Amino acid sequence: MSQELHRSVLLREAVDALVTDPGGFYIDGTFGRGGHSAAILEKLGERGELLGIDKDPQAVAYARERFGGDDRFTIWHGSFADMAEAASGREGQVSGILLDLGVSSPQLDQAERGFSFIHDGPLDMRMDTSSGQSAAEWVNSESEAEMARVFREYGEERFARRMAAAIVRRRAEQPFERTLDLAEVVKAANPAWEKGKHPATRVFQAIRIHVNGELEDLQRALEAAIALLAPGGHLVVISFHSLEDRMVKRFIREKERGPQLPKGLPVMDSEIKKTLRSVGKAVKAEAQEVGENVRSRSAVMRVAEKL
């Protein structure tokens, strides 16, 4: 299997923030094409270990091909939401967990995966092609109201109702099977195109997030990370749109603050159980990286340490 061109975003910044112990056990929750994993392994010593996780069967196959000869590395096929299962027996022992969210460049660039509104392919969008409902099955069966809700909430699309109605009208005549077919219908229903952005961008993003359960998986993964991390272990999350970043920021803030008790309760601040502390400020890609990789322009990295 040849390696598709893929540049890991915020590579140096993420790995430097993640690896604090060369002999520790680490989790790369979104293996992708192994850019971050390769850099992590370079920083680990002989006793260090890395567990890679990915939903995508292609990514898992590539991981076995690329790192199969390294005894420090293991790959697990599944969602990072289930990392507690993947790292069973390691509760409270993990030195660092990395989550690089969103869709990878190879997934976007392979027309047959169905993520792209530029390259024609079957309307799929599943990260794990071995299970779940495809994008075509969803747009051809979902109610107009629910479709509009998904577009509005996950795509932050202001013309969500208009686009959902256009899709329902068209599918009554002919079901959707191809990406460019759906993109054209959404494009025609969008009355206000944004400069430099394809008019179907937000709808495709919303469908992808919904079909893959991305936000639900992220919430579960963040909670799982708390139990897995050792004291002093780092959680590093790279987000690519505001919904993800808001969720990560809120989660870290809540765990940093601890449970909110009723006012007037005679409890000292030192007695409140706090599980995380934020490390530094949010990090964004520098101008040089954005110039070399346009997909890095929306990336935001947040780091937290287990207390």
Contacts in CASP RR format, 6 or more apart in sequence:
PFRMAT RR
TARGET T0000
AUTHOR 0000-0000-0000
METHOD contacts of the structure
MODEL  1
MSQELHRSVLLREAVDALVTDPGGFYIDGTFGRGGHSAAILEKLGERGEL
LGIDKDPQAVAYARERFGGDDRFTIWHGSFADMAEAASGREGQVSGILLD
LGVSSPQLDQAERGFSFIHDGPLDMRMDTSSGQSAAEWVNSESEAEMARV
FREYGEERFARRMAAAIVRRRAEQPFERTLDLAEVVKAANPAWEKGKHPA
TRVFQAIRIHVNGELEDLQRALEAAIALLAPGGHLVVISFHSLEDRMVKR
FIREKERGPQLPKGLPVMDSEIKKTLRSVGKAVKAEAQEVGENVRSRSAV
MRVAEKL
1 58 0 8 1.000
1 61 0 8 1.000
1 62 0 8 1.000
1 65 0 8 1.000
3 33 0 8 1.000
3 62 0 8 1.000
3 66 0 8 1.000
4 33 0 8 1.000
4 105 0 8 1.000
4 106 0 8 1.000
4 109 0 8 1.000
4 110 0 8 1.000
5 105 0 8 1.000
5 106 0 8 1.000
5 109 0 8 1.000
6 32 0 8 1.000
6 33 0 8 1.000
6 34 0 8 1.000
6 35 0 8 1.000
6 104 0 8 1.000
6 105 0 8 1.000
6 106 0 8 1.000
7 105 0 8 1.000
7 292 0 8 1.000
7 293 0 8 1.000
7 295 0 8 1.000
7 296 0 8 1.000
8 14 0 8 1.000
8 34 0 8 1.000
8 35 0 8 1.000
8 36 0 8 1.000
8 39 0 8 1.000
8 100 0 8 1.000
9 100 0 8 1.000
9 238 0 8 1.000
9 285 0 8 1.000
9 289 0 8 1.000
9 293 0 8 1.000
9 295 0 8 1.000
9 296 0 8 1.000
9 299 0 8 1.000
10 238 0 8 1.000
10 283 0 8 1.000
10 285 0 8 1.000
10 289 0 8 1.000
10 296 0 8 1.000
10 299 0 8 1.000
10 301 0 8 1.000
11 35 0 8 1.000
11 36 0 8 1.000
11 39 0 8 1.000
12 39 0 8 1.000
13 283 0 8 1.000
13 301 0 8 1.000
14 36 0 8 1.000
14 98 0 8 1.000
14 100 0 8 1.000
14 236 0 8 1.000
14 238 0 8 1.000
14 301 0 8 1.000
15 36 0 8 1.000
15 39 0 8 1.000
15 40 0 8 1.000
15 43 0 8 1.000
17 234 0 8 1.000
17 236 0 8 1.000
17 279 0 8 1.000
17 301 0 8 1.000
17 303 0 8 1.000
18 26 0 8 1.000
18 40 0 8 1.000
18 96 0 8 1.000
18 97 0 8 1.000
18 98 0 8 1.000
18 234 0 8 1.000
18 236 0 8 1.000
19 26 0 8 1.000
19 40 0 8 1.000
19 43 0 8 1.000
19 44 0 8 1.000
19 95 0 8 1.000
19 96 0 8 1.000
20 95 0 8 1.000
20 96 0 8 1.000
20 232 0 8 1.000
20 233 0 8 1.000
20 234 0 8 1.000
21 95 0 8 1.000
22 43 0 8 1.000
22 44 0 8 1.000
22 45 0 8 1.000
22 47 0 8 1.000
22 48 0 8 1.000
23 44 0 8 1.000
23 45 0 8 1.000
23 47 0 8 1.000
23 48 0 8 1.000
23 49 0 8 1.000
23 95 0 8 1.000
24 44 0 8 1.000
24 47 0 8 1.000
24 48 0 8 1.000
24 49 0 8 1.000
24 95 0 8 1.000
25 48 0 8 1.000
25 49 0 8 1.000
25 50 0 8 1.000
25 51 0 8 1.000
25 87 0 8 1.000
25 90 0 8 1.000
25 93 0 8 1.000
25 94 0 8 1.000
25 95 0 8 1.000
25 96 0 8 1.000
26 40 0 8 1.000
26 44 0 8 1.000
26 48 0 8 1.000
26 49 0 8 1.000
26 50 0 8 1.000
26 51 0 8 1.000
26 94 0 8 1.000
26 95 0 8 1.000
26 96 0 8 1.000
26 97 0 8 1.000
26 98 0 8 1.000
27 50 0 8 1.000
27 51 0 8 1.000
27 52 0 8 1.000
27 53 0 8 1.000
27 80 0 8 1.000
27 83 0 8 1.000
27 86 0 8 1.000
27 87 0 8 1.000
27 94 0 8 1.000
27 96 0 8 1.000
27 97 0 8 1.000
27 98 0 8 1.000
27 228 0 8 1.000
28 34 0 8 1.000
28 36 0 8 1.000
28 37 0 8 1.000
28 40 0 8 1.000
28 50 0 8 1.000
28 51 0 8 1.000
28 52 0 8 1.000
28 53 0 8 1.000
28 98 0 8 1.000
28 100 0 8 1.000
29 52 0 8 1.000
29 53 0 8 1.000
29 54 0 8 1.000
29 80 0 8 1.000
29 83 0 8 1.000
29 97 0 8 1.000
29 98 0 8 1.000
29 99 0 8 1.000
29 100 0 8 1.000
29 221 0 8 1.000
30 53 0 8 1.000
30 54 0 8 1.000
30 80 0 8 1.000
30 98 0 8 1.000
30 99 0 8 1.000
30 100 0 8 1.000
30 101 0 8 1.000
30 102 0 8 1.000
30 104 0 8 1.000
31 37 0 8 1.000
31 52 0 8 1.000
31 53 0 8 1.000
31 54 0 8 1.000
31 59 0 8 1.000
31 60 0 8 1.000
31 63 0 8 1.000
31 75 0 8 1.000
32 54 0 8 1.000
32 56 0 8 1.000
32 59 0 8 1.000
32 62 0 8 1.000
32 100 0 8 1.000
32 104 0 8 1.000
32 106 0 8 1.000
33 59 0 8 1.000
33 62 0 8 1.000
33 104 0 8 1.000
33 105 0 8 1.000
33 106 0 8 1.000
34 62 0 8 1.000
34 63 0 8 1.000
34 66 0 8 1.000
34 67 0 8 1.000
36 98 0 8 1.000
36 100 0 8 1.000
37 50 0 8 1.000
37 52 0 8 1.000
37 63 0 8 1.000
37 67 0 8 1.000
37 73 0 8 1.000
38 66 0 8 1.000
38 67 0 8 1.000
40 50 0 8 1.000
40 98 0 8 1.000
41 50 0 8 1.000
41 67 0 8 1.000
41 70 0 8 1.000
41 72 0 8 1.000
41 73 0 8 1.000
44 50 0 8 1.000
44 72 0 8 1.000
45 72 0 8 1.000
46 72 0 8 1.000
48 72 0 8 1.000
49 72 0 8 1.000
49 73 0 8 1.000
49 74 0 8 1.000
50 72 0 8 1.000
50 73 0 8 1.000
50 74 0 8 1.000
51 73 0 8 1.000
51 74 0 8 1.000
51 75 0 8 1.000
51 76 0 8 1.000
51 86 0 8 1.000
51 87 0 8 1.000
52 63 0 8 1.000
52 73 0 8 1.000
52 74 0 8 1.000
52 75 0 8 1.000
52 76 0 8 1.000
53 75 0 8 1.000
53 76 0 8 1.000
53 78 0 8 1.000
53 79 0 8 1.000
53 80 0 8 1.000
53 83 0 8 1.000
53 86 0 8 1.000
54 60 0 8 1.000
54 63 0 8 1.000
54 75 0 8 1.000
54 77 0 8 1.000
54 78 0 8 1.000
55 77 0 8 1.000
55 78 0 8 1.000
55 79 0 8 1.000
55 127 0 8 1.000
55 128 0 8 1.000
55 212 0 8 1.000
56 104 0 8 1.000
56 107 0 8 1.000
56 127 0 8 1.000
56 128 0 8 1.000
56 129 0 8 1.000
57 77 0 8 1.000
57 128 0 8 1.000
57 129 0 8 1.000
57 130 0 8 1.000
58 106 0 8 1.000
59 104 0 8 1.000
60 75 0 8 1.000
60 76 0 8 1.000
60 77 0 8 1.000
63 73 0 8 1.000
63 75 0 8 1.000
64 75 0 8 1.000
67 73 0 8 1.000
67 75 0 8 1.000
76 86 0 8 1.000
78 86 0 8 1.000
78 128 0 8 1.000
79 128 0 8 1.000
79 217 0 8 1.000
79 221 0 8 1.000
80 99 0 8 1.000
80 217 0 8 1.000
80 221 0 8 1.000
81 216 0 8 1.000
81 217 0 8 1.000
81 218 0 8 1.000
81 220 0 8 1.000
81 221 0 8 1.000
81 224 0 8 1.000
82 220 0 8 1.000
82 224 0 8 1.000
83 97 0 8 1.000
83 221 0 8 1.000
83 224 0 8 1.000
83 225 0 8 1.000
83 228 0 8 1.000
84 91 0 8 1.000
84 224 0 8 1.000
84 227 0 8 1.000
84 228 0 8 1.000
87 94 0 8 1.000
87 228 0 8 1.000
90 228 0 8 1.000
91 227 0 8 1.000
91 228 0 8 1.000
92 227 0 8 1.000
92 228 0 8 1.000
92 229 0 8 1.000
92 230 0 8 1.000
92 231 0 8 1.000
93 228 0 8 1.000
93 230 0 8 1.000
94 228 0 8 1.000
94 229 0 8 1.000
94 230 0 8 1.000
94 233 0 8 1.000
95 229 0 8 1.000
95 230 0 8 1.000
95 233 0 8 1.000
95 234 0 8 1.000
96 229 0 8 1.000
96 233 0 8 1.000
96 234 0 8 1.000
96 235 0 8 1.000
96 236 0 8 1.000
97 225 0 8 1.000
97 228 0 8 1.000
97 229 0 8 1.000
97 234 0 8 1.000
97 235 0 8 1.000
97 236 0 8 1.000
98 236 0 8 1.000
98 237 0 8 1.000
98 238 0 8 1.000
99 218 0 8 1.000
99 221 0 8 1.000
99 235 0 8 1.000
99 236 0 8 1.000
99 237 0 8 1.000
99 238 0 8 1.000
100 238 0 8 1.000
101 214 0 8 1.000
101 218 0 8 1.000
101 237 0 8 1.000
101 238 0 8 1.000
101 239 0 8 1.000
101 240 0 8 1.000
101 244 0 8 1.000
102 214 0 8 1.000
102 240 0 8 1.000
102 244 0 8 1.000
103 115 0 8 1.000
103 127 0 8 1.000
103 208 0 8 1.000
105 295 0 8 1.000
107 113 0 8 1.000
107 115 0 8 1.000
107 127 0 8 1.000
108 115 0 8 1.000
108 116 0 8 1.000
109 116 0 8 1.000
109 119 0 8 1.000
111 119 0 8 1.000
111 120 0 8 1.000
111 121 0 8 1.000
111 179 0 8 1.000
112 121 0 8 1.000
112 122 0 8 1.000
112 124 0 8 1.000
113 124 0 8 1.000
113 125 0 8 1.000
113 129 0 8 1.000
114 121 0 8 1.000
114 122 0 8 1.000
114 123 0 8 1.000
114 124 0 8 1.000
114 125 0 8 1.000
114 135 0 8 1.000
114 179 0 8 1.000
115 124 0 8 1.000
115 125 0 8 1.000
115 179 0 8 1.000
115 204 0 8 1.000
115 208 0 8 1.000
116 179 0 8 1.000
117 179 0 8 1.000
117 180 0 8 1.000
117 182 0 8 1.000
117 183 0 8 1.000
117 186 0 8 1.000
117 198 0 8 1.000
117 200 0 8 1.000
117 201 0 8 1.000
117 204 0 8 1.000
118 183 0 8 1.000
118 198 0 8 1.000
119 179 0 8 1.000
119 180 0 8 1.000
120 178 0 8 1.000
120 179 0 8 1.000
120 180 0 8 1.000
121 178 0 8 1.000
121 179 0 8 1.000
121 180 0 8 1.000
122 134 0 8 1.000
122 136 0 8 1.000
122 177 0 8 1.000
122 178 0 8 1.000
122 179 0 8 1.000
123 134 0 8 1.000
123 135 0 8 1.000
123 136 0 8 1.000
123 139 0 8 1.000
123 176 0 8 1.000
123 177 0 8 1.000
123 178 0 8 1.000
123 179 0 8 1.000
123 181 0 8 1.000
123 182 0 8 1.000
124 134 0 8 1.000
124 135 0 8 1.000
124 136 0 8 1.000
125 134 0 8 1.000
125 135 0 8 1.000
125 204 0 8 1.000
125 207 0 8 1.000
125 208 0 8 1.000
125 211 0 8 1.000
125 212 0 8 1.000
126 132 0 8 1.000
126 133 0 8 1.000
126 134 0 8 1.000
126 135 0 8 1.000
126 211 0 8 1.000
126 212 0 8 1.000
127 212 0 8 1.000
128 212 0 8 1.000
132 211 0 8 1.000
133 211 0 8 1.000
134 211 0 8 1.000
135 182 0 8 1.000
135 207 0 8 1.000
135 208 0 8 1.000
135 211 0 8 1.000
136 175 0 8 1.000
136 176 0 8 1.000
136 177 0 8 1.000
138 207 0 8 1.000
138 210 0 8 1.000
138 211 0 8 1.000
139 147 0 8 1.000
139 167 0 8 1.000
139 171 0 8 1.000
139 176 0 8 1.000
139 182 0 8 1.000
139 207 0 8 1.000
140 171 0 8 1.000
140 175 0 8 1.000
140 176 0 8 1.000
142 150 0 8 1.000
144 161 0 8 1.000
144 164 0 8 1.000
144 165 0 8 1.000
144 167 0 8 1.000
144 168 0 8 1.000
145 164 0 8 1.000
147 164 0 8 1.000
147 167 0 8 1.000
147 168 0 8 1.000
148 160 0 8 1.000
148 161 0 8 1.000
148 163 0 8 1.000
148 164 0 8 1.000
148 165 0 8 1.000
149 160 0 8 1.000
150 160 0 8 1.000
150 206 0 8 1.000
150 207 0 8 1.000
150 210 0 8 1.000
151 157 0 8 1.000
151 160 0 8 1.000
151 163 0 8 1.000
151 164 0 8 1.000
151 202 0 8 1.000
151 203 0 8 1.000
151 206 0 8 1.000
152 158 0 8 1.000
152 160 0 8 1.000
152 161 0 8 1.000
153 206 0 8 1.000
154 205 0 8 1.000
154 206 0 8 1.000
154 209 0 8 1.000
154 210 0 8 1.000
154 215 0 8 1.000
154 243 0 8 1.000
155 202 0 8 1.000
155 203 0 8 1.000
155 205 0 8 1.000
155 206 0 8 1.000
155 209 0 8 1.000
155 243 0 8 1.000
156 202 0 8 1.000
156 242 0 8 1.000
156 243 0 8 1.000
157 163 0 8 1.000
157 202 0 8 1.000
157 203 0 8 1.000
157 206 0 8 1.000
159 189 0 8 1.000
159 190 0 8 1.000
159 191 0 8 1.000
159 192 0 8 1.000
162 189 0 8 1.000
162 190 0 8 1.000
162 191 0 8 1.000
163 186 0 8 1.000
163 189 0 8 1.000
163 190 0 8 1.000
163 203 0 8 1.000
165 189 0 8 1.000
166 185 0 8 1.000
166 186 0 8 1.000
166 188 0 8 1.000
166 189 0 8 1.000
167 176 0 8 1.000
167 182 0 8 1.000
167 185 0 8 1.000
167 186 0 8 1.000
167 189 0 8 1.000
170 176 0 8 1.000
170 185 0 8 1.000
176 182 0 8 1.000
176 185 0 8 1.000
182 200 0 8 1.000
182 203 0 8 1.000
182 204 0 8 1.000
183 198 0 8 1.000
183 200 0 8 1.000
183 204 0 8 1.000
186 199 0 8 1.000
186 200 0 8 1.000
186 203 0 8 1.000
186 204 0 8 1.000
187 198 0 8 1.000
187 199 0 8 1.000
187 200 0 8 1.000
190 199 0 8 1.000
190 200 0 8 1.000
193 199 0 8 1.000
205 241 0 8 1.000
208 214 0 8 1.000
209 215 0 8 1.000
209 243 0 8 1.000
214 244 0 8 1.000
215 243 0 8 1.000
215 244 0 8 1.000
215 247 0 8 1.000
218 244 0 8 1.000
218 247 0 8 1.000
218 248 0 8 1.000
219 247 0 8 1.000
219 251 0 8 1.000
222 235 0 8 1.000
222 237 0 8 1.000
222 247 0 8 1.000
222 248 0 8 1.000
222 251 0 8 1.000
225 235 0 8 1.000
226 255 0 8 1.000
226 275 0 8 1.000
226 276 0 8 1.000
226 306 0 8 1.000
229 235 0 8 1.000
229 306 0 8 1.000
230 306 0 8 1.000
231 306 0 8 1.000
231 307 0 8 1.000
232 305 0 8 1.000
232 306 0 8 1.000
232 307 0 8 1.000
233 305 0 8 1.000
233 306 0 8 1.000
234 279 0 8 1.000
234 303 0 8 1.000
234 304 0 8 1.000
234 305 0 8 1.000
234 306 0 8 1.000
235 252 0 8 1.000
235 276 0 8 1.000
235 303 0 8 1.000
235 304 0 8 1.000
235 305 0 8 1.000
235 306 0 8 1.000
236 301 0 8 1.000
236 302 0 8 1.000
236 303 0 8 1.000
237 248 0 8 1.000
237 301 0 8 1.000
237 302 0 8 1.000
237 303 0 8 1.000
238 299 0 8 1.000
238 300 0 8 1.000
238 301 0 8 1.000
239 245 0 8 1.000
239 248 0 8 1.000
239 299 0 8 1.000
239 300 0 8 1.000
239 301 0 8 1.000
239 302 0 8 1.000
240 295 0 8 1.000
240 298 0 8 1.000
240 299 0 8 1.000
240 300 0 8 1.000
241 298 0 8 1.000
245 282 0 8 1.000
245 300 0 8 1.000
245 302 0 8 1.000
248 302 0 8 1.000
249 282 0 8 1.000
249 302 0 8 1.000
252 276 0 8 1.000
252 278 0 8 1.000
252 302 0 8 1.000
252 304 0 8 1.000
253 278 0 8 1.000
255 274 0 8 1.000
255 275 0 8 1.000
255 276 0 8 1.000
255 304 0 8 1.000
256 274 0 8 1.000
256 276 0 8 1.000
256 277 0 8 1.000
256 278 0 8 1.000
256 304 0 8 1.000
257 274 0 8 1.000
258 272 0 8 1.000
258 273 0 8 1.000
258 274 0 8 1.000
258 275 0 8 1.000
259 272 0 8 1.000
259 273 0 8 1.000
261 267 0 8 1.000
261 272 0 8 1.000
274 307 0 8 1.000
275 306 0 8 1.000
275 307 0 8 1.000
276 304 0 8 1.000
276 305 0 8 1.000
276 306 0 8 1.000
276 307 0 8 1.000
277 304 0 8 1.000
277 305 0 8 1.000
277 307 0 8 1.000
278 302 0 8 1.000
278 303 0 8 1.000
278 304 0 8 1.000
279 303 0 8 1.000
279 304 0 8 1.000
279 305 0 8 1.000
280 303 0 8 1.000
282 300 0 8 1.000
282 301 0 8 1.000
282 302 0 8 1.000
283 300 0 8 1.000
283 301 0 8 1.000
283 302 0 8 1.000
283 303 0 8 1.000
284 299 0 8 1.000
284 300 0 8 1.000
284 301 0 8 1.000
285 293 0 8 1.000
285 296 0 8 1.000
285 297 0 8 1.000
285 299 0 8 1.000
289 296 0 8 1.000
290 296 0 8 1.000
290 297 0 8 1.000
END
